[in-house]
Amino acid sequence: MPFKRTPLFDIHCAAGAKMVDFGGWEMPLHYGSQIEEHLVVRVDCGMFDVSHMRVLDVAGAASLAFLQRLLANDAGRLVPGKALYSCMLRADGGVIDDLIVYRMPDGAPVPYRIVVNAGTADGDVAWMRQVLAETGCDAQVVERTDLALIAVQGPRALERLTRAVPRLAPVVERMAPFTAEPADDWFVARTGYTGEDGFEIALPAPQAAGLWQALAAAGVRPCGLGARDTLRLEAGMNLYGSDMDATVTPLESGLAWTVDLRGDRAFVGRAALERQAAAGGLRQLLGLRLEGRGVLRSHQAVATALGTGEVTSGTFSPSLGYSIALARLPAGVKPGDIVTVALRGGAAAAIVCRLPFVRNGKAHDAFS
């Protein structure tokens, strides 16, 4: 089967990007230096083509009732213009995907918009429609494959975005984090996946190249998926398929804060999570800092005084200058503990850390 391509494919190739397979999409890994792209997002501004992610609109009079059954977090708390991070679960509590749901402004054509991961999108839509059929809610899930999605991230994102597209200034300058607004036929959200300030812009696919070029002219550097991954890992953010999947629950993935158990809302997976929480002894997702040479990688075993854990994703941190990882560790392991990781070249010591490692350009105190 041929790879899928975003509307920016030709621009990536013309810029000399190294293109790779990412979940069936031909996407830019980097444009020459992954480390430079990473660092520019921490101190200035970079942009990512994330058009491979799937934008979905939820329409219909019973949209909220459907989302309250579908999502572990409480979409009922959303006011117009707000965004909510949530997991979508199986009946046994396993994570089908993580996503962001937006409450659209009053008077918008649809009440909710959702953005899901690229690699899971087809399965997500099938699951949503199955849940929708089971609930019998008057709602529809509409795939917006007509839209492209560009993320502009970094401490100078606001300055550079408004320089590139001055008409957006009245909209984006008043936006708080985790809010969103339409701007003509664009949809702008102050969200991101890097631990920095920034915006994600959904717009008609034929307009994507124009925005990309305007951003580049305003000094925004194109960045590939390689930098996006190291940035999110420093920020302590889960990657679906590495740090969580259908075999683990949000309670074991550092995402208990996204599970809303107040009231009697019967979302899919609730009963399983309540049983798991009552049983106790849950594994936990924490950070690791390697104490020496080498690089932490996915699936490396972690020996602790309380049992064995596993690195779920690891890398060399361009911001910190040493190797870091997310790891699923036994209950009772705590920040500051010394553990042993099975590296390819032999066992090595690592120290357990709180997350995130870096946020808003600054290293966090990882052991307090």
CORUR-V443367 format. One line per field, one symbol per residue. phi: phi as a letter, one per 40 degrees, with the letter a starting at -180 (. if undefined). burial: b if it has 9 or more other C-alpha atoms within 8 Angstrom, else e. Layout:
phi->???
burial->???
This chain:
phi->.cccbccbdccccccgcccbcbfgbcbccabhacccccccccbaabbbcbcccbcbbbbhcbdcdcccccbcccccccbdgcbacabbbcccgcccababbbcccdgccbcabbbbcccbdccccccdcccccccgccabbbcbccbbbbbbbhcbccdcccccbdccdccccbccdgbaacbfccbbbcbibbgbcibbbcaddccccccdccccccgcccbccccdcccccdcgccbcgbcaaccbbccbbgbdcccbbcgbccccgddccccccccggccbcbcbbccichbcbdgccbcbcbhbbaccaaaccccbgacbacacbcdgcbdgccbbbcccchcacabcbcbccbafgbccccbc
burial->eeeebbbbbeebbeeebbbbbeeebbbbbbbeebeebbbbbbbbbbbbbbbbbbbbbbbbebbeebbbbbbbbbbeebeebbbbbbbbbbbebbbbbbbbbbbbbeeeebbbbbbbbbbbbeebbeebbebbeeeebebbbeebeebbbbbbbbbbbbebbbebbeebbebbeebeebbbbebeebbbbbbbbbbbbbbbbbbbbeebbebbebbbebebbbbbbbbbebbbbbbbbbebebbbbbebbbbbbbbbebbeeeeeeebbbbebbeebbeeeebbbbbbbbbeeeebbbbebbbbbeeebbbbbbbbbbbeeebbbbbbbbbbebebbebbbbbbeeeebbbbbbbbbbbbbbeeeebee
